[in-house]
Amino acid sequence: MDLQEIIVIIIGLGCISYVVLLIWRFFKRTNQNENMCSHCDADCKLRNIAEQRLQKEEQTRNKEKSEVIHSCSSHLPKEATDSTTKKCH
C-alpha cells in the first residue's frame, strides 16, 4: 500500500465515523424525548413543530399528574390535610 492510499483510507474512515456519530446522537435524542433540532441554528418549520409537540406532551403529563393528585386527595380522611402525607393507595 502506498502512503497516499493509507491517508485516503484514514480520511474515509473518519468521515464515516462522523456520520455514524451524528445518526447515533439523533436517535439518542429522540429516544429521550428531547428536541431533535435543539442543536440546529436554522429556524425551520420542523424545529417549531418539534418544540410545540414537546410542550403539548409536557402540558398533558402535568395535567394528568394534577388530576391523579386531586383524585387521591379527595379519598383521604380529613386528618391527612398535610401535603406531605397525601399518598394514594
Phi and psi in radians as a Rosetta constraint file:
Dihedral C 1 N 2 CA 2 C 2 CIRCULARHARMONIC -1.534 0.35
Dihedral N 2 CA 2 C 2 N 3 CIRCULARHARMONIC 2.763 0.35
Dihedral C 2 N 3 CA 3 C 3 CIRCULARHARMONIC -1.054 0.35
Dihedral N 3 CA 3 C 3 N 4 CIRCULARHARMONIC -0.668 0.35
Dihedral C 3 N 4 CA 4 C 4 CIRCULARHARMONIC -1.111 0.35
Dihedral N 4 CA 4 C 4 N 5 CIRCULARHARMONIC -0.709 0.35
Dihedral C 4 N 5 CA 5 C 5 CIRCULARHARMONIC -1.141 0.35
Dihedral N 5 CA 5 C 5 N 6 CIRCULARHARMONIC -0.687 0.35
Dihedral C 5 N 6 CA 6 C 6 CIRCULARHARMONIC -1.125 0.35
Dihedral N 6 CA 6 C 6 N 7 CIRCULARHARMONIC -0.749 0.35
Dihedral C 6 N 7 CA 7 C 7 CIRCULARHARMONIC -1.115 0.35
Dihedral N 7 CA 7 C 7 N 8 CIRCULARHARMONIC -0.733 0.35
Dihedral C 7 N 8 CA 8 C 8 CIRCULARHARMONIC -1.118 0.35
Dihedral N 8 CA 8 C 8 N 9 CIRCULARHARMONIC -0.717 0.35
Dihedral C 8 N 9 CA 9 C 9 CIRCULARHARMONIC -1.121 0.35
Dihedral N 9 CA 9 C 9 N 10 CIRCULARHARMONIC -0.750 0.35
Dihedral C 9 N 10 CA 10 C 10 CIRCULARHARMONIC -1.108 0.35
Dihedral N 10 CA 10 C 10 N 11 CIRCULARHARMONIC -0.763 0.35
Dihedral C 10 N 11 CA 11 C 11 CIRCULARHARMONIC -1.128 0.35
Dihedral N 11 CA 11 C 11 N 12 CIRCULARHARMONIC -0.727 0.35
Dihedral C 11 N 12 CA 12 C 12 CIRCULARHARMONIC -1.088 0.35
Dihedral N 12 CA 12 C 12 N 13 CIRCULARHARMONIC -0.782 0.35
Dihedral C 12 N 13 CA 13 C 13 CIRCULARHARMONIC -1.120 0.35
Dihedral N 13 CA 13 C 13 N 14 CIRCULARHARMONIC -0.641 0.35
Dihedral C 13 N 14 CA 14 C 14 CIRCULARHARMONIC -1.103 0.35
Dihedral N 14 CA 14 C 14 N 15 CIRCULARHARMONIC -0.753 0.35
Dihedral C 14 N 15 CA 15 C 15 CIRCULARHARMONIC -1.138 0.35
Dihedral N 15 CA 15 C 15 N 16 CIRCULARHARMONIC -0.762 0.35
Dihedral C 15 N 16 CA 16 C 16 CIRCULARHARMONIC -1.113 0.35
Dihedral N 16 CA 16 C 16 N 17 CIRCULARHARMONIC -0.752 0.35
Dihedral C 16 N 17 CA 17 C 17 CIRCULARHARMONIC -1.150 0.35
Dihedral N 17 CA 17 C 17 N 18 CIRCULARHARMONIC -0.601 0.35
Dihedral C 17 N 18 CA 18 C 18 CIRCULARHARMONIC -1.143 0.35
Dihedral N 18 CA 18 C 18 N 19 CIRCULARHARMONIC -0.762 0.35
Dihedral C 18 N 19 CA 19 C 19 CIRCULARHARMONIC -1.128 0.35
Dihedral N 19 CA 19 C 19 N 20 CIRCULARHARMONIC -0.745 0.35
Dihedral C 19 N 20 CA 20 C 20 CIRCULARHARMONIC -1.084 0.35
Dihedral N 20 CA 20 C 20 N 21 CIRCULARHARMONIC -0.699 0.35
Dihedral C 20 N 21 CA 21 C 21 CIRCULARHARMONIC -1.093 0.35
Dihedral N 21 CA 21 C 21 N 22 CIRCULARHARMONIC -0.755 0.35
Dihedral C 21 N 22 CA 22 C 22 CIRCULARHARMONIC -1.102 0.35
Dihedral N 22 CA 22 C 22 N 23 CIRCULARHARMONIC -0.734 0.35
Dihedral C 22 N 23 CA 23 C 23 CIRCULARHARMONIC -1.129 0.35
Dihedral N 23 CA 23 C 23 N 24 CIRCULARHARMONIC -0.741 0.35
Dihedral C 23 N 24 CA 24 C 24 CIRCULARHARMONIC -1.091 0.35
Dihedral N 24 CA 24 C 24 N 25 CIRCULARHARMONIC -0.744 0.35
Dihedral C 24 N 25 CA 25 C 25 CIRCULARHARMONIC -1.102 0.35
Dihedral N 25 CA 25 C 25 N 26 CIRCULARHARMONIC -0.683 0.35
Dihedral C 25 N 26 CA 26 C 26 CIRCULARHARMONIC -1.061 0.35
Dihedral N 26 CA 26 C 26 N 27 CIRCULARHARMONIC -0.852 0.35
Dihedral C 26 N 27 CA 27 C 27 CIRCULARHARMONIC -1.220 0.35
Dihedral N 27 CA 27 C 27 N 28 CIRCULARHARMONIC -0.536 0.35
Dihedral C 27 N 28 CA 28 C 28 CIRCULARHARMONIC -1.139 0.35
Dihedral N 28 CA 28 C 28 N 29 CIRCULARHARMONIC -0.732 0.35
Dihedral C 28 N 29 CA 29 C 29 CIRCULARHARMONIC -1.146 0.35
Dihedral N 29 CA 29 C 29 N 30 CIRCULARHARMONIC -0.734 0.35
Dihedral C 29 N 30 CA 30 C 30 CIRCULARHARMONIC -1.201 0.35
Dihedral N 30 CA 30 C 30 N 31 CIRCULARHARMONIC -0.577 0.35
Dihedral C 30 N 31 CA 31 C 31 CIRCULARHARMONIC -1.239 0.35
Dihedral N 31 CA 31 C 31 N 32 CIRCULARHARMONIC -0.484 0.35
Dihedral C 31 N 32 CA 32 C 32 CIRCULARHARMONIC -1.610 0.35
Dihedral N 32 CA 32 C 32 N 33 CIRCULARHARMONIC 0.175 0.35
Dihedral C 32 N 33 CA 33 C 33 CIRCULARHARMONIC 1.022 0.35
Dihedral N 33 CA 33 C 33 N 34 CIRCULARHARMONIC 0.552 0.35
Dihedral C 33 N 34 CA 34 C 34 CIRCULARHARMONIC -1.576 0.35
Dihedral N 34 CA 34 C 34 N 35 CIRCULARHARMONIC 2.850 0.35
Dihedral C 34 N 35 CA 35 C 35 CIRCULARHARMONIC -1.257 0.35
Dihedral N 35 CA 35 C 35 N 36 CIRCULARHARMONIC 2.073 0.35
Dihedral C 35 N 36 CA 36 C 36 CIRCULARHARMONIC -1.230 0.35
Dihedral N 36 CA 36 C 36 N 37 CIRCULARHARMONIC -0.270 0.35
Dihedral C 36 N 37 CA 37 C 37 CIRCULARHARMONIC -1.839 0.35
Dihedral N 37 CA 37 C 37 N 38 CIRCULARHARMONIC 0.216 0.35
Dihedral C 37 N 38 CA 38 C 38 CIRCULARHARMONIC -1.139 0.35
Dihedral N 38 CA 38 C 38 N 39 CIRCULARHARMONIC -0.455 0.35
Dihedral C 38 N 39 CA 39 C 39 CIRCULARHARMONIC -1.528 0.35
Dihedral N 39 CA 39 C 39 N 40 CIRCULARHARMONIC -0.130 0.35
Dihedral C 39 N 40 CA 40 C 40 CIRCULARHARMONIC -1.468 0.35
Dihedral N 40 CA 40 C 40 N 41 CIRCULARHARMONIC 2.414 0.35
Dihedral C 40 N 41 CA 41 C 41 CIRCULARHARMONIC -1.522 0.35
Dihedral N 41 CA 41 C 41 N 42 CIRCULARHARMONIC -0.416 0.35
Dihedral C 41 N 42 CA 42 C 42 CIRCULARHARMONIC -1.280 0.35
Dihedral N 42 CA 42 C 42 N 43 CIRCULARHARMONIC 2.545 0.35
Dihedral C 42 N 43 CA 43 C 43 CIRCULARHARMONIC -1.725 0.35
Dihedral N 43 CA 43 C 43 N 44 CIRCULARHARMONIC 1.876 0.35
Dihedral C 43 N 44 CA 44 C 44 CIRCULARHARMONIC -2.256 0.35
Dihedral N 44 CA 44 C 44 N 45 CIRCULARHARMONIC 2.941 0.35
Dihedral C 44 N 45 CA 45 C 45 CIRCULARHARMONIC -1.139 0.35
Dihedral N 45 CA 45 C 45 N 46 CIRCULARHARMONIC -0.640 0.35
Dihedral C 45 N 46 CA 46 C 46 CIRCULARHARMONIC -1.074 0.35
Dihedral N 46 CA 46 C 46 N 47 CIRCULARHARMONIC -0.711 0.35
Dihedral C 46 N 47 CA 47 C 47 CIRCULARHARMONIC -1.127 0.35
Dihedral N 47 CA 47 C 47 N 48 CIRCULARHARMONIC -0.763 0.35
Dihedral C 47 N 48 CA 48 C 48 CIRCULARHARMONIC -1.127 0.35
Dihedral N 48 CA 48 C 48 N 49 CIRCULARHARMONIC -0.710 0.35
Dihedral C 48 N 49 CA 49 C 49 CIRCULARHARMONIC -1.118 0.35
Dihedral N 49 CA 49 C 49 N 50 CIRCULARHARMONIC -0.754 0.35
Dihedral C 49 N 50 CA 50 C 50 CIRCULARHARMONIC -1.102 0.35
Dihedral N 50 CA 50 C 50 N 51 CIRCULARHARMONIC -0.736 0.35
Dihedral C 50 N 51 CA 51 C 51 CIRCULARHARMONIC -1.129 0.35
Dihedral N 51 CA 51 C 51 N 52 CIRCULARHARMONIC -0.730 0.35
Dihedral C 51 N 52 CA 52 C 52 CIRCULARHARMONIC -1.122 0.35
Dihedral N 52 CA 52 C 52 N 53 CIRCULARHARMONIC -0.687 0.35
Dihedral C 52 N 53 CA 53 C 53 CIRCULARHARMONIC -1.131 0.35
Dihedral N 53 CA 53 C 53 N 54 CIRCULARHARMONIC -0.762 0.35
Dihedral C 53 N 54 CA 54 C 54 CIRCULARHARMONIC -1.122 0.35
Dihedral N 54 CA 54 C 54 N 55 CIRCULARHARMONIC -0.699 0.35
Dihedral C 54 N 55 CA 55 C 55 CIRCULARHARMONIC -1.143 0.35
Dihedral N 55 CA 55 C 55 N 56 CIRCULARHARMONIC -0.709 0.35
Dihedral C 55 N 56 CA 56 C 56 CIRCULARHARMONIC -1.150 0.35
Dihedral N 56 CA 56 C 56 N 57 CIRCULARHARMONIC -0.714 0.35
Dihedral C 56 N 57 CA 57 C 57 CIRCULARHARMONIC -1.126 0.35
Dihedral N 57 CA 57 C 57 N 58 CIRCULARHARMONIC -0.684 0.35
Dihedral C 57 N 58 CA 58 C 58 CIRCULARHARMONIC -1.151 0.35
Dihedral N 58 CA 58 C 58 N 59 CIRCULARHARMONIC -0.724 0.35
Dihedral C 58 N 59 CA 59 C 59 CIRCULARHARMONIC -1.109 0.35
Dihedral N 59 CA 59 C 59 N 60 CIRCULARHARMONIC -0.694 0.35
Dihedral C 59 N 60 CA 60 C 60 CIRCULARHARMONIC -1.125 0.35
Dihedral N 60 CA 60 C 60 N 61 CIRCULARHARMONIC -0.765 0.35
Dihedral C 60 N 61 CA 61 C 61 CIRCULARHARMONIC -1.097 0.35
Dihedral N 61 CA 61 C 61 N 62 CIRCULARHARMONIC -0.753 0.35
Dihedral C 61 N 62 CA 62 C 62 CIRCULARHARMONIC -1.130 0.35
Dihedral N 62 CA 62 C 62 N 63 CIRCULARHARMONIC -0.682 0.35
Dihedral C 62 N 63 CA 63 C 63 CIRCULARHARMONIC -1.142 0.35
Dihedral N 63 CA 63 C 63 N 64 CIRCULARHARMONIC -0.783 0.35
Dihedral C 63 N 64 CA 64 C 64 CIRCULARHARMONIC -1.100 0.35
Dihedral N 64 CA 64 C 64 N 65 CIRCULARHARMONIC -0.692 0.35
Dihedral C 64 N 65 CA 65 C 65 CIRCULARHARMONIC -1.129 0.35
Dihedral N 65 CA 65 C 65 N 66 CIRCULARHARMONIC -0.741 0.35
Dihedral C 65 N 66 CA 66 C 66 CIRCULARHARMONIC -1.193 0.35
Dihedral N 66 CA 66 C 66 N 67 CIRCULARHARMONIC -0.585 0.35
Dihedral C 66 N 67 CA 67 C 67 CIRCULARHARMONIC -1.177 0.35
Dihedral N 67 CA 67 C 67 N 68 CIRCULARHARMONIC -0.665 0.35
Dihedral C 67 N 68 CA 68 C 68 CIRCULARHARMONIC -1.164 0.35
Dihedral N 68 CA 68 C 68 N 69 CIRCULARHARMONIC -0.753 0.35
Dihedral C 68 N 69 CA 69 C 69 CIRCULARHARMONIC -1.108 0.35
Dihedral N 69 CA 69 C 69 N 70 CIRCULARHARMONIC -0.728 0.35
Dihedral C 69 N 70 CA 70 C 70 CIRCULARHARMONIC -1.135 0.35
Dihedral N 70 CA 70 C 70 N 71 CIRCULARHARMONIC -0.756 0.35
Dihedral C 70 N 71 CA 71 C 71 CIRCULARHARMONIC -1.191 0.35
Dihedral N 71 CA 71 C 71 N 72 CIRCULARHARMONIC -0.574 0.35
Dihedral C 71 N 72 CA 72 C 72 CIRCULARHARMONIC -1.232 0.35
Dihedral N 72 CA 72 C 72 N 73 CIRCULARHARMONIC -0.725 0.35
Dihedral C 72 N 73 CA 73 C 73 CIRCULARHARMONIC -1.231 0.35
Dihedral N 73 CA 73 C 73 N 74 CIRCULARHARMONIC -0.401 0.35
Dihedral C 73 N 74 CA 74 C 74 CIRCULARHARMONIC -1.316 0.35
Dihedral N 74 CA 74 C 74 N 75 CIRCULARHARMONIC -0.300 0.35
Dihedral C 74 N 75 CA 75 C 75 CIRCULARHARMONIC -1.677 0.35
Dihedral N 75 CA 75 C 75 N 76 CIRCULARHARMONIC -0.048 0.35
Dihedral C 75 N 76 CA 76 C 76 CIRCULARHARMONIC -1.460 0.35
Dihedral N 76 CA 76 C 76 N 77 CIRCULARHARMONIC 2.630 0.35
Dihedral C 76 N 77 CA 77 C 77 CIRCULARHARMONIC -1.206 0.35
Dihedral N 77 CA 77 C 77 N 78 CIRCULARHARMONIC 2.877 0.35
Dihedral C 77 N 78 CA 78 C 78 CIRCULARHARMONIC -1.125 0.35
Dihedral N 78 CA 78 C 78 N 79 CIRCULARHARMONIC -0.439 0.35
Dihedral C 78 N 79 CA 79 C 79 CIRCULARHARMONIC -1.189 0.35
Dihedral N 79 CA 79 C 79 N 80 CIRCULARHARMONIC -0.436 0.35
Dihedral C 79 N 80 CA 80 C 80 CIRCULARHARMONIC -1.655 0.35
Dihedral N 80 CA 80 C 80 N 81 CIRCULARHARMONIC 1.052 0.35
Dihedral C 80 N 81 CA 81 C 81 CIRCULARHARMONIC -1.614 0.35
Dihedral N 81 CA 81 C 81 N 82 CIRCULARHARMONIC -0.208 0.35
Dihedral C 81 N 82 CA 82 C 82 CIRCULARHARMONIC -1.228 0.35
Dihedral N 82 CA 82 C 82 N 83 CIRCULARHARMONIC 2.355 0.35
Dihedral C 82 N 83 CA 83 C 83 CIRCULARHARMONIC -1.165 0.35
Dihedral N 83 CA 83 C 83 N 84 CIRCULARHARMONIC -0.373 0.35
Dihedral C 83 N 84 CA 84 C 84 CIRCULARHARMONIC -1.354 0.35
Dihedral N 84 CA 84 C 84 N 85 CIRCULARHARMONIC -0.343 0.35
Dihedral C 84 N 85 CA 85 C 85 CIRCULARHARMONIC -1.729 0.35
Dihedral N 85 CA 85 C 85 N 86 CIRCULARHARMONIC -0.006 0.35
Dihedral C 85 N 86 CA 86 C 86 CIRCULARHARMONIC -1.356 0.35
Dihedral N 86 CA 86 C 86 N 87 CIRCULARHARMONIC 1.807 0.35
Dihedral C 86 N 87 CA 87 C 87 CIRCULARHARMONIC -2.370 0.35
Dihedral N 87 CA 87 C 87 N 88 CIRCULARHARMONIC 2.420 0.35
Dihedral C 87 N 88 CA 88 C 88 CIRCULARHARMONIC -1.625 0.35
Dihedral N 88 CA 88 C 88 N 89 CIRCULARHARMONIC 2.251 0.35
